[in-house]
């Protein structure tokens, strides 16, 4: 299951997120989204957890969890519909 994590402190690292989510089960990947020009965090990330039951428990338990003085927003990620993106 792909999980969206928002409202992250810009100093939060992928390792910190992995540590928090691993307490609920296996984490396949962690990706903090960065600005393509500056390389700075955009304040949100995506976590991939292969076990849906563990992922749902993580979502429930970590919603509003304080990490680096910011309360995280955690939810199941919406699938991106590339057909609606503007292309030339």
Secondary structure, DSSP 8 states (H G I E B T S, - for coil): -EEEEES--TT--HHHHHHHHHTTS---EEEEEE-TTT--EEEEEEEE-S-HHHHHHHHHHHTT-EETTEE-EEEE-----GGGS---
